[in-house]
Amino acid sequence: MRRSLCCAVLAALLATAPAADARSTRAQRIVAANAFANRTMDLDRKLRAAAGRQHAAVGARRDTARGCLAVWRSAPPRMHGDLRKLYGTYVNGGAWSVAAPLFGSWIADLRGSRRIDRSPLLARAADALRPDYRFAESVYRAFPDACATITTWRDGGWSASARPAGFAAIDFVARGGIRRDYELIQNATRQLRRYARSGDDAARILSFGVDVPDYRARLGTGCDPVAELLFPDESDCELV
């Protein structure tokens, strides 16, 4: 499955050698890695259990966006690039609205664990998830009402001056504004794989980061005329 906007930058993790966690013993690293992995696998179970609610939230947003189809269709083709970003962020924001509390609890749980603090490397990796979470919040909550947003933009003549303020976070990504510490996350995932019983799975989740899959144009086999308009090669129906 494709990854969504802010997760796309995570695909190029650097292949660096693991840094030595010199301030901890092997025993402490084992304890810390298992504590981190156990909490991460608990997050994974909760996200899987919430998948139905995420799909429902995405479906509800798609239905809402369909309610102003005439406005989407009224946009000149030159606006479709921005509208694809707006629509994708809005739709994926439905999944984020369900996942966000789970990610927030996961991060708080990681940072509240004294066992994880026994490994400075894993403690720093847990700290690095906080800005990831704040950034995801800024992106996925940028357009709480897509129809109201594009209607206002249309009434402004689709002009640059009327361009919604919510694009600021998305433009930040496009400019390469994310500064994730790839080396830190890479080294943390290697420590999980080396010392934790479920380290491989936990490392995969940590590498993915604080994000949701891309529900932009597809959900089951439903027909989405807005997706057909904006993503004609990816949606599941013919425009009517």
C-alpha positions in Angstrom: 0.0 0.0 0.0 1.3 3.5 -0.8 2.4 5.6 2.0 0.8 9.0 2.5 2.3 12.5 2.2 4.3 13.0 5.3 5.3 9.3 5.4 6.9 9.4 2.0 10.0 11.0 3.3 10.7 8.0 5.5 11.3 5.7 2.5 15.0 6.7 2.3 16.4 5.6 5.6 20.2 5.9 5.7 22.2 2.6 5.8 24.5 3.6 8.6 26.2 1.4 11.1 24.6 1.2 14.6 25.9 3.7 17.0 27.3 2.3 20.3 24.9 2.9 23.2 28.0 3.3 25.5 26.1 4.5 28.5 24.2 1.3 28.9 25.1 -2.3 29.5 24.0 -5.3 27.4 21.5 -6.3 30.1 20.0 -2.8 30.2 19.7 -2.7 26.4 17.8 -6.0 26.4 15.4 -4.7 29.0 14.9 -1.4 27.2 14.5 -3.0 23.8 11.9 -5.5 25.0 10.0 -2.7 26.8 10.0 -0.6 23.7 9.0 -3.5 21.4 6.2 -4.7 23.7 4.7 -1.2 23.7 5.1 -0.9 20.0 3.4 -4.2 19.3 0.6 -3.1 21.6 0.2 -0.1 19.4 0.1 -2.3 16.3 -2.7 -4.5 17.9 -4.7 -1.4 18.7 -4.3 0.1 15.2 -5.4 -3.2 13.7 -8.4 -3.4 16.0 -9.3 0.2 14.9 -9.0 -0.5 11.2 -12.7 -0.7 10.7 -13.3 2.7 12.4 -10.5 4.2 10.3 -12.2 2.9 7.1 -15.5 4.2 8.2 -14.1 7.6 8.9 -12.4 7.7 5.5 -15.7 6.6 3.9 -17.6 9.3 5.7 -15.1 12.0 4.4 -15.4 10.7 0.9 -19.2 10.9 1.1 -18.9 14.5 2.4 -16.6 15.5 -0.4 -19.0 14.0 -2.9 -21.6 16.4 -1.6 -19.9 19.4 -3.3 -19.0 17.6 -6.5 -20.1 20.5 -8.6 -17.5 22.7 -6.9 -14.7 20.2 -7.5 -15.7 20.0 -11.1 -15.8 23.8 -11.5 -12.1 24.1 -10.7 -9.9 24.8 -13.8 -7.5 22.0 -14.6 -4.5 24.1 -13.5 -5.9 23.8 -9.9 -6.0 20.0 -9.9 -2.5 19.6 -8.5 -3.4 21.5 -5.4 -6.9 19.9 -5.2 -5.3 16.4 -5.2 -3.2 17.4 -2.2 -6.2 18.9 -0.4 -8.5 15.9 -1.1 -5.8 13.3 -0.2 -5.0 15.1 3.1 -8.7 15.5 3.9 -9.6 11.9 3.2 -6.5 10.5 5.0 -7.4 12.8 7.9 -10.4 10.6 8.6 -8.1 7.7 9.4 -5.8 10.0 11.4 -8.7 11.1 13.5 -9.0 7.5 14.8 -5.3 6.8 14.9 -4.0 10.0 16.5 -5.0 9.1 20.1 -3.4 5.7 19.7 -0.2 7.2 18.5 -0.3 9.8 21.3 -0.7 7.2 24.0 2.1 5.1 22.5 4.6 8.0 22.6 3.6 8.9 26.1 3.9 5.3 27.2 7.4 5.0 25.6 8.6 8.2 27.3 7.1 7.2 30.6 9.0 4.0 30.8 12.0 3.8 33.1 13.0 0.6 31.5 13.3 2.3 28.1 15.3 5.0 29.7 18.0 2.4 30.5 19.0 2.7 26.8 19.7 6.4 25.9 19.5 5.5 22.2 15.9 4.2 22.5 14.9 7.0 24.8 16.1 9.5 22.2 14.2 7.6 19.5 11.0 7.9 21.5 11.6 11.6 21.9 12.0 11.9 18.2 8.5 10.6 17.7 7.0 13.7 19.3 7.8 16.1 16.5 6.6 13.5 14.0 3.2 13.4 15.9 2.9 17.2 15.9 3.7 17.4 12.2 1.1 14.7 11.4 -1.4 16.7 13.4 -0.7 19.9 11.4 -1.0 18.1 8.1 -4.1 15.9 8.7 -6.1 18.6 10.5 -5.3 21.3 7.9 -8.6 20.8 6.1 -11.4 19.8 8.5 -14.1 20.6 6.0 -13.0 20.1 2.4 -16.3 21.4 0.8 -16.2 24.6 2.8 -12.6 25.1 1.9 -12.9 24.7 -1.8 -16.1 26.7 -1.9 -14.4 29.6 -0.3 -11.5 29.2 -2.7 -13.9 29.1 -5.7 -15.6 32.2 -4.5 -12.2 33.8 -4.4 -11.7 33.0 -8.1 -9.3 30.1 -7.4 -6.7 32.9 -7.0 -3.3 32.5 -5.2 -4.4 35.0 -2.6 -7.4 32.9 -1.8 -5.4 29.7 -1.5 -6.3 28.0 1.8 -3.9 28.5 4.7 -4.0 24.8 5.3 -1.5 24.3 2.5 1.3 25.7 4.6 2.1 22.3 6.2 1.9 20.5 2.8 4.1 23.0 1.1 6.6 22.5 4.0 6.9 18.9 3.0 7.3 19.7 -0.6 10.2 22.0 0.2 11.9 19.2 2.1 11.1 20.8 5.4 11.0 17.6 7.4 14.1 17.1 9.4 13.7 13.6 10.8 16.8 12.1 12.4 17.1 9.1 10.1 20.3 7.9 11.6 18.9 7.9 15.1 15.8 5.9 14.0 17.9 3.5 11.9 20.2 2.8 14.9 17.2 2.4 17.2 15.5 -0.1 14.8 18.8 -2.1 14.7 18.9 -2.2 18.5 15.3 -3.5 18.6 16.2 -6.2 16.1 19.2 -7.2 18.0 17.9 -7.3 21.6 14.0 -7.6 21.5 12.0 -10.8 21.1 9.6 -9.1 18.7 12.3 -6.7 17.5 11.8 -7.2 13.7 8.1 -6.3 13.8 8.7 -3.4 16.2 11.5 -2.0 14.1 9.2 -2.1 11.0 6.6 -0.1 12.9 9.1 2.4 14.2 10.6 2.9 10.7 7.1 3.7 9.3 6.7 6.3 12.0 3.7 8.3 13.1 1.4 8.2 10.1 -1.5 6.4 8.4 -1.6 4.5 5.1 -2.8 6.4 2.0 -6.5 6.1 1.5 -6.4 8.9 -1.1 -8.3 7.4 -4.0 -9.2 3.8 -3.0 -11.3 2.2 -0.3 -12.6 -1.3 -1.0 -14.5 -1.2 -4.3 -16.5 1.9 -3.7 -17.1 4.5 -6.5 -15.7 7.9 -5.7 -16.5 10.6 -8.4 -14.2 13.1 -6.8 -11.3 10.7 -6.8 -12.2 9.8 -10.4 -12.0 13.5 -11.3 -8.6 14.1 -9.6 -7.0 10.7 -9.9 -8.5 9.2 -13.1 -5.9 6.4 -13.2 -6.3 5.3 -9.6 -10.0 5.4 -8.6 -12.6 2.6 -8.8 -15.3 4.1 -10.9 -16.0 6.0 -14.1 -16.9 9.7 -13.9 -20.7 10.2 -14.3 
